[in-house]
Amino acid sequence: MPKKDSDKQSTAAVAERYSVRCRYCGQKNSVKDDYKNNQANCGKCKLPLSNEPHKKFADLNKHDYIHPADSKALAALRAIPGIDTALRQLLKVTGESAMRVMFMASAVKITPEQCPDLYVKLQIACTTLGVDMPDFFIQQNPVVNAFTGGVDKSVIVLWTGLVERLNDEELLAVIAHEVGHIHAEHVLYLTAARLIEALMNASVAALVPGKDILKFIVSTGISSALMAWARRAELSCDRAALLVTQDPHVVGRTMMKLAGGTYASKIDYDLFLEQAREFQKNYDEKGLDRFWADLLNAGLTHPFPIWRVSEILKWVDDGQYQALMNKQ
C-alpha cells in the first residue's frame, strides 16, 4: 500500500531531526538519535558538530584586533627610510618565484581533492576573516611550525611536525593564525623577515644575487627591527585564530602542545592556564622577570607559548574579544 502523506511527513521530520548542519562549513551531517552537542564530527571539515552559531565577519578591520605591541613595532619599522623599497628589491632579486618552485617541487599542495578536510579548514578561516584563498601546502619537516609568505600571491605552508601533533580544532586555529597574517597585511614584511633569517647564514649569503641589498638591510638596522616586529605580529594572529575558532581554549590547548610537545596529553590544561596567568602577573609586576623574558625571547622567531596564552587570556578577560564579536 502507498504511504500516506502523514507518514511521508513523519519520515522527513525524523530525517531532519537526526541531521546537524556544521556551523563551520555548512555541511549537513546525519547523526545518531542520541547525538549530543560536540559529540560528533562533521564528515567534510572534520570539526566538532555544534548547535552553536559560527560568526562570519562581513567587514573586519585589522585595527580591531591588532595587538598594541604589533602596532608599536610596525610603526618603528616603517619609520626607517626606504624600508619598503629595500625589502621589495630584496624579494625581487632573490626571486619570489624560487619559493613557489621549491614548494611545488618538495611539498604537497592542498586542494579540494588532496587532503580535502584541510582545504575546507582553510576555506573556513578565509570566509570568516574575509580573505581570498591563498595557495596551501604541507611539507615534510619535523619542526613544529608553519609559514606564510609571498607578495604577489600569498602561500601558506604547514610543516608535518605541526600537523601530526594537533587535532582538527587546533589545526583550524593554526591555519586561521596564518590567514590572519594575510588579513593583517603582514605578508610583505613577514616574507622578508623569514628570507633574511635564512640568508644570514654566511655560507648562503655570499651566493645571494642581492647580497649588497642584504648588507644594506643589516647595516641600517632594518633586519633587527624587522625581527622584533615579526615576533609581535604573532600576537595579533593569535587573536585572528580566536576570531575563527571562537573558543579561547582551542588556542590555549594549541599553545599547550607547542610548549609540552608529545607529553601534552599528560598535562593538566587548567594548571597550564594558571601558569600562563602567573607568568603575566610576574611580567607586569617584576622588573627582573620582564627583563629576562624580553631578553630571552629576543632570539626567537615567535613569542614563548606561555606568553601567547597569557596574551589571549588577557584579551578575553578584558572584554575586548567579546566586544569585537558583538560589534560585527
C-alpha positions in Angstrom: 0.0 0.0 0.0 1.3 3.5 -0.8 2.4 5.5 2.3 0.1 8.3 3.4 1.2 11.9 3.2 1.3 12.0 7.0 3.7 9.0 7.0 6.0 10.7 4.5 6.0 13.9 6.5 6.8 11.9 9.7 9.7 10.2 7.9 11.0 13.5 6.7 10.7 15.0 10.1 12.7 12.2 11.6 15.4 12.6 9.0 15.6 16.3 9.6 15.6 15.7 13.4 18.6 13.4 13.2 20.8 15.6 11.0 23.0 18.5 12.1 24.4 21.2 9.8 28.0 22.0 10.5 28.3 25.5 11.9 31.8 25.9 10.2 31.4 24.7 6.7 27.6 24.2 6.3 27.7 20.5 5.5 24.6 18.6 6.6 25.5 15.5 8.7 23.4 12.6 9.7 23.8 11.8 13.4 22.6 9.1 15.7 19.4 9.7 17.6 21.3 10.1 20.9 23.5 12.8 19.4 24.6 15.4 21.9 26.3 18.8 21.3 30.0 18.4 20.3 29.9 14.6 20.4 30.3 14.0 16.7 32.4 15.4 13.9 31.5 16.9 10.5 32.2 14.5 7.6 33.5 17.3 5.5 35.8 19.6 7.6 36.2 17.0 10.5 35.5 19.7 13.1 33.1 19.0 16.0 29.4 19.4 15.2 27.8 22.0 17.4 24.4 23.6 17.8 26.1 27.0 18.5 26.3 29.5 15.6 29.6 30.4 14.0 30.1 34.1 13.3 31.5 35.3 9.9 32.9 38.8 9.7 31.5 40.8 6.8 33.9 43.7 7.1 36.6 43.0 9.7 39.0 45.9 10.2 42.5 44.7 11.1 42.9 47.5 13.6 40.1 46.0 15.6 42.3 43.1 16.7 45.9 44.1 16.0 48.0 43.7 19.2 49.3 47.0 20.6 52.9 45.6 20.6 52.5 44.8 16.9 51.3 48.3 16.1 54.1 49.9 18.0 56.9 47.7 16.5 55.4 48.2 13.0 55.4 52.0 13.4 59.1 51.9 14.4 59.9 49.7 11.4 58.1 51.9 8.9 59.9 54.9 10.3 63.2 53.6 8.8 63.7 55.5 5.5 63.5 53.4 2.3 62.4 50.2 4.0 59.6 49.2 1.7 61.8 49.8 -1.4 64.7 47.8 0.1 62.5 44.9 1.1 60.7 44.7 -2.3 64.1 44.9 -4.1 65.4 42.1 -1.9 62.4 39.9 -2.7 62.7 40.8 -6.4 66.4 39.8 -6.8 66.2 36.7 -4.6 63.1 35.6 -6.5 59.7 35.0 -5.0 59.2 32.5 -7.8 62.0 30.4 -6.3 59.9 29.9 -3.2 56.9 28.7 -5.2 59.1 26.3 -7.2 60.5 24.9 -4.0 57.1 24.2 -2.6 55.6 22.8 -5.8 58.7 20.5 -6.1 59.0 19.4 -2.4 55.7 19.8 -0.7 52.1 18.5 -1.2 49.6 21.1 -2.5 46.3 21.0 -0.6 43.3 21.2 -2.9 39.6 20.2 -2.8 40.7 16.7 -3.8 44.0 16.5 -2.0 43.5 16.4 1.8 40.0 18.0 1.4 39.4 18.5 5.1 42.4 20.7 5.4 41.3 22.6 2.3 37.9 23.2 3.9 39.5 24.4 7.1 41.4 27.0 5.0 38.1 28.0 3.4 36.5 28.4 6.8 39.3 30.6 8.0 39.3 32.7 4.9 35.5 33.2 4.7 35.4 34.0 8.5 38.0 36.8 8.2 37.2 37.9 4.6 40.4 36.8 2.9 41.0 35.5 -0.6 42.2 31.8 -0.7 46.0 31.5 -0.8 47.9 28.6 -2.1 48.3 25.9 0.6 51.0 23.3 1.1 52.1 20.7 3.6 55.8 20.0 3.7 57.8 17.3 5.4 59.7 18.8 8.3 59.9 17.6 11.9 60.0 21.2 13.2 56.6 22.2 14.7 55.9 25.4 12.7 54.0 27.0 9.8 54.8 29.7 7.3 53.0 32.4 5.4 54.8 34.2 2.6 54.5 35.7 -0.9 53.9 39.2 -2.2 52.1 38.8 -5.5 50.1 35.8 -4.2 50.2 34.5 -0.7 51.1 31.0 0.2 50.6 29.1 3.5 52.8 26.1 4.4 52.2 23.8 7.3 55.1 21.5 8.4 54.3 17.9 9.2 55.7 18.1 12.7 52.9 20.5 13.5 50.1 18.7 11.6 50.8 15.4 13.2 50.6 16.8 16.7 47.3 18.7 16.6 43.7 17.7 16.5 41.2 19.2 13.9 40.2 22.2 16.0 43.8 23.0 16.8 44.7 22.7 13.1 41.9 25.2 12.3 43.5 27.6 14.9 46.9 27.3 13.2 45.5 27.8 9.7 43.5 30.8 10.9 46.6 32.2 12.5 48.3 32.1 9.2 45.3 33.5 7.4 45.5 36.3 10.0 48.9 37.3 8.6 47.3 37.8 5.2 44.3 39.8 6.6 46.6 41.9 8.8 48.7 42.7 5.7 51.8 41.3 7.3 52.9 39.3 4.3 55.5 41.6 2.7 57.4 42.2 5.9 56.9 38.6 7.2 58.3 37.1 3.9 61.3 39.4 4.1 61.9 38.6 7.7 61.9 34.8 7.1 64.1 35.3 4.0 66.6 37.4 5.9 66.8 34.7 8.6 67.7 32.1 6.0 70.2 34.4 4.3 72.0 35.5 7.4 73.9 32.2 7.2 77.3 33.4 5.9 77.8 30.4 3.6 74.5 31.2 1.9 74.7 35.0 1.9 77.8 35.0 -0.3 75.8 33.3 -3.0 72.8 35.6 -3.0 72.3 37.8 -6.0 71.1 40.6 -3.8 73.9 40.4 -1.2 74.6 44.2 -1.5 70.9 44.8 -0.6 71.2 42.4 2.2 74.2 44.2 3.6 72.3 47.5 3.4 69.3 46.0 5.2 71.5 44.7 8.0 73.7 47.8 8.3 70.7 50.2 8.5 69.1 48.2 11.3 66.2 47.1 9.2 66.8 43.4 9.9 66.8 43.7 13.7 63.7 46.0 13.6 62.0 43.5 11.2 62.7 40.5 13.5 61.5 42.4 16.6 58.2 43.3 14.7 57.8 39.7 13.4 57.6 38.3 16.9 55.0 40.8 18.0 52.9 40.2 14.8 52.3 36.7 16.0 50.3 38.0 18.9 47.9 39.7 16.5 47.4 36.5 14.6 46.7 34.5 17.7 43.8 36.9 18.0 42.8 36.2 14.4 42.9 32.5 15.3 40.5 33.1 18.2 38.1 35.1 15.9 37.9 32.0 13.7 37.7 29.2 16.3 35.6 31.4 18.6 36.8 29.4 21.6 39.9 30.7 23.5 40.6 27.2 24.9 41.2 25.9 21.4 44.0 28.5 21.1 45.1 27.7 24.6 45.3 23.9 24.0 47.3 24.6 20.8 49.8 26.6 22.8 49.9 23.8 25.4 51.0 21.3 22.7 53.6 23.8 21.4 55.0 24.0 25.0 54.6 20.4 26.1 55.2 18.6 22.9 54.3 14.9 22.8 53.9 14.9 26.6 50.9 17.3 26.3 48.4 14.5 26.7 49.6 14.2 30.3 49.4 17.9 31.1 46.5 19.4 33.1 45.1 22.2 31.0 43.7 24.2 33.9 47.0 24.2 35.6 48.6 25.3 32.3 46.3 28.3 32.2 47.2 29.1 35.8 50.8 29.1 34.8 50.1 31.5 32.0 48.3 33.9 34.3 51.2 33.6 36.8 53.7 34.4 34.1 51.8 37.5 33.0 51.4 38.7 36.6 55.2 38.4 37.2 56.0 40.0 33.9 53.8 43.0 34.8 54.9 43.4 38.4 58.6 42.3 38.5 61.1 44.3 36.5 63.7 41.5 36.6 61.3 38.9 35.2 60.3 41.3 32.5 64.0 42.0 31.6 64.8 38.2 31.3 61.6 37.4 29.4 62.3 40.2 26.8 66.0 39.3 26.5 65.4 35.5 26.1 62.6 36.0 23.7 64.6 38.4 21.5 66.5 35.5 19.8 63.3 33.6 18.8 61.0 33.9 15.8 57.8 33.6 18.0 56.9 34.7 21.5 57.1 32.0 24.1 53.9 29.7 24.0 53.1 30.6 27.7 53.4 34.3 26.8 51.0 33.8 23.9 48.4 32.1 26.1 48.6 34.9 28.7 48.0 37.5 26.0 45.0 35.7 24.7 43.6 35.3 28.2 44.1 39.0 28.8 42.3 39.9 25.6 39.4 37.7 26.6 39.3 38.7 30.3 39.5 42.5 29.4 36.3 42.0 27.4 37.9 43.2 24.1 37.3 39.9 22.3 33.6 39.8 23.2 33.2 43.5 22.3 34.5 42.7 18.8 32.3 39.7 18.5 29.3 41.9 19.4 30.3 44.7 17.2 30.3 42.9 13.9 
